[in-house]
């Protein structure tokens, strides 16, 4: 095929790898005899690589709590730009503090406790949970925690309820519910009534030690923490959103 | 169907999965300018109000980015940038490419970044920004050529210094 006059749109489609094989071949034979255009293609591709490399790390950053709250419609209806900016700055600080493990005491405690409980029991093959029927177990845990303990249905995220157990907290009883995915990966939901606080926190992400990831939220009845050592932040977030939705109904 | 909150949660999950992408785009778009997360927050707030609409979208990503685009255009940063010349000289710490993208008109910036960072097809970009595909192509071409020249010049200047 003799090279046709090059269209500018084709050149960009080539840069973006969106041409079919025939057009690609035609374009490449054009470029072979037109070094100026070939140089432009190379420069445009380099631009793309530079921008992608420069902003790739953003995808790995923990999602600030204020953004999750906005998605859950938890923000006050309208705020001034200044207050919004302060909230964003505060969100960034909180995210930083949490990532440095310096979150306010109650929050970091629940993250710590949930991570330890997960590490100890999720790896247990024989007896990860109490040998009791689910209904009976939840009744018993409710009695000991002095609140209604329920097991959110996480099937939509691919996790089945295995059971749970009673745990010692700092000063009161706590509970751990365990879920298992199809490939045996485990997620735990920690219930710590002693971490309750008047103001609902919304979902907060807290990367723990040794690859452990935790999402927690505190309300006026209990502190909850979803933990996993195997799930990506995104997968764990899907689980946390479902649990949060069902427990905060 | 009203009263059924399952679709809402599902839509929330799908939107949440795209938050890192919205943040990346906003960060690159605003460069050293306005708070990028504030753009994302306002976008998510709008999405949250219309979760049922989210469920009906054939392309959730295009819908979310179009919300971000509208927020961007409506924001002070967008208006300011409309007539915009680059912030003079850029921040001392600002990278060369941040200064370079600041020289582009907002629409060219958006087209370049949607194609480059999000790897959107030209049709998706046209839908996101609600403009004809011909405009996408002509502005993409201008944006790339401008960035190429700005960065080449900057490299030359550095050599001279």
Interface residues (C-beta under 8 A of the other chain):
Chain A: X8 X9 X12 X13 X15 X16 X18 X40 X43 X44 X47 X48 X50 X51 X52 X54 X55 X56 X58 X59 X60 X61 X63 X64 X66 X67 X68 X70 X71 X72 X73 X75 X81 X84 X85 X87 X88 X91 X92 X156 X234 X237 X238 X241 X242 X245
Chain B: X5 X9 X10 X12 X13 X15 X16 X17 X19 X20 X21 X23 X24 X27 X28 X35 X37 X38 X40 X41 X42 X44 X45 X47 X48 X49 X76 X95 X97 X113 X115 X116 X117 X119 X121 X122 X137 X140 X141 X144 X145 X147 X148 X151 X152
